[in-house]
């Protein structure tokens, strides 16, 4: 919208990120402007169409390999070389918005079965209609999966390792109201095939047969990727940023799950807008961000002096 050439590099074969690839059929209800909710797939398609209309360019099936500093400049602004699995792109600013959590965390006992009845993302609607399903995990994703199964006349056992459910209270109420079974302080201790079903033995020594299992216990960090980019990281492996969403490497910004504690689509959108504006201002007025940081530092020092004087 500000007349800059913009390119999005995406490792998958189509746009959408987690809403598209992890819960395409899930109805997302916490995005402003969609009172009836919107599925991950529809949301992805709408935003992609909006981006294309704004002349954003896309490169699909390209994975990020590295971001290199160069000696080249444009209007006193140092250029960076974004290296992918298929090519290289020179640019003035980079915004990393690939999400912190790339790989679903798996359960070895279930994974060893190599069964197509074990899902680490929300299955398509027809895959669990009228079936008995075990959902492993008590966060928002686990509760949402349980609600989706119950809404399609399935039976759900929610298996939660902790003593309490971590997900939203209103979603938990819906699971209870629709007849879901909630098993807290419970883990899967053994798993085997029982005909066409999966027999799960739980830590309470009970065994139950399920038509399929949905595992929603979080994701592994993309820490290795971030380390390869030579970025300063937080203790949890996320990218450390300053108040302007810039990383430890100047000109490289990070938004959304790559750094944030609040993992919501609306929050990531807002951060993306802010980072884009800061990047734009840096492009049109080099060193603008440095000057703003200096003013912030001076204000902070004045505040410290006032506080010390007040103590004395």
CORVEN-V845839 format. One line per field, one symbol per residue. ss: DSSP state (H for helix, E for strand, L for the rest). phi: phi as a letter, one per 20 degrees, with the letter a starting at -180 (. if undefined). burial: # if it has 16 or more other ideal C-beta (glycine too) atoms within 10 Angstrom, else .. Layout:
ss=???
phi=???
burial=???
//
This chain:
ss=LLLLLLEEELLLLLLLHHHHHLLLLLEELLLLLLLLLEEHHHHHHHHHHHHHHLLLEEELLLLEEEEEEEEEEELLEEEEEEEELLLEEEELLEEELLLLEEEELLLHHHHLLLLLLEELLLLLHHHLLLLEEEEELLLHHHHHHHHHHHHLLLEEEEELLLLLLLLLHHHHHHHHHLLLEEELLLLEEEEEEELLEEEEEELLLLEEEELEEEELLLEEELHHHHHHLLLLELLLLLELLLLLLELLLLLEEELHHHLLLLLLHHHHHHHHHHHHHHHHHHHHLLLHHHHHHHHHHHHHHHHHHHHHHHHL
phi=.dmefccddcffebepmggeedbgefeedddgncfenbfgfffffffffffffemfeccelcefdacdfceecclmdfeddeddfcaccebeccdecenfdecgfddgfeffflefedddbfffgffcfmdeceddpdeffffffffffffdmedcdedcfffceefffffffffffenfeddelccedbbbecmeddededfemeccecfacddcdncefegfffffemdfdffeneffcefdmeefdgnddbcmffceeeecffffgffffffffffffffebgmgffffffffffffffffffffffff
burial=.....#..##....######.###.###.........#######..##.............#.##.#.........#.##.#.#......############.#..#..#......#######...##..####################...#######....#.#...##.##....#.##..#.#..#.....##.###.....#.########.#.##..##..#.#.#...###.#..####...##########....#..#..##..##.###.##.....#.......................
//
